[in-house]
Amino acid sequence: MLTISKYLFIFLIFLVAEFSWSQFTQFQGGSLYFSAEGNLSPFDLSSPSGARGSMEAISTVNPSAGSLFGNPAALSRIDGLRLQSDLYLPGLGLGVSSERTKILRNQMRGPIDEFLSSDANHVDNPGYPDVSVGMYQGASLSGFSAAFGSPQFALAAGFQRPLYGKVALDLGGTRLGLGLPLDASDPLSDSLHTLLSIDASAEGVFEVNNFALGAAFSPWPFLRLGLSYQHITADFLLDASARVDGLIQRSGQESFFNAEGLPYSNSLNAAARGRVSGSSHGFVAGSSVRINEHWGWDALLSIQESLALRGDIEAYYHKLYALDTESESILQVNKMSPTKLTLTQREKYVLRDVSLSLPWKVGTSFFTKWPNFRLNLDYAYFIRGLSFGYTLLDSLDAFDSTTSENLKTLTGQDSVEVSQELNRYHLSLSHSFSIGIEVYQIFAQVGGYFYGVESKALLDESSAYKPDWLPFIPSLNFGYYFPLGPNFKATVSLLAFPVSLFKTSVEYHY
């Protein structure tokens, strides 16, 4: 997250990175506030046994009310009333202190100062960005479950929020000045001067919730069976906007952005807004066979229907026709209209038909249980991997490069080029394994996920995370548990890589 804020301002000065014959004349960094909070615990991490267990939650060696989200057969090992709360505690090293903020300001000021003081630029009194960052993990309830069991039968109900995130950004008071000679070989020739002021804000919220009902029974003393119904809901909300005011000046001619009454678009503003939400149904069936007092075998089947998200996300932005980020010279003066210096082009994106196919899996686990020692060996095979698909609708104002004007339709309106593209990324999870060891009150779970990526667009980005010498994604859960009183027990997961930090569970047993 800190990297995002660090390079945000570097992005603002990219306009002259590709052509040394232009020159910065003014730079005011303004102020940036960035905050992020959230809980990250996908795959129902460790929920069947408090904060103990592996991500796949196949074993029944540590039964609790949270077994509702893991192997429901473990519910039949519950006698009496069980309540379980999964918490994320505040602080815990994720906050950003004032000293860290000062370090961040210095890290940002160094490369900006080096760039502005180069021979290509001349900024007399630059104003460096004032940065404040708030990143934390607040105290929040990520799950609650309740179960009541007898020696032969058990019922349970609960909810989880395995994914939650909120990001907010505010940027204000930023000003950029740029001078650009029209003849690159003659710095004293007629030139363009641009002065821009930028204000932006953004907020995004994403959360996934899982509501479940379950039951388990024991037809024979050595066999336990369980079934749970899972109802998953997802919601994503985005609201972002940026306003750019300023002017382009050439030989005394001034053209202002966002001027009223002009017969052409001269806005550099941008925005993204929308909401998508949806739900899906599924079930988890589990069984547990106790071979003898110390040895047992568990099995699990999990199936969840695809999550179709209703709604769409719409985003648009304006840019100068002369601005081409794919060319060697980002700003190409010959593409500018000599009488409409601030003529801009609008591009709009609409993201719709979003769908998420959740994994299907079967799993098995062998375990042994002794007074001060427990061990489980888990294996899962994924019948279906994780897929993400969406439709992207792209519309762009058409431009006549000969006249440097907007192309018009027969009715005199701006012509728009429209394209539609279907995208789908597939993470082909194949197998996973986990080894869990518990000695006295300390536990550790170590495992991994074998996977592949079947979309080239996603593969280009993900290949760096799958080196040849490590053909799987490692997983780790390490922590301890301790009694809080006669009927309470707390379990603390110190580190659960790669999806969770500092998860705590409190269990009540009556």
Disulfide bonds with the S-S distance in Angstrom:
none
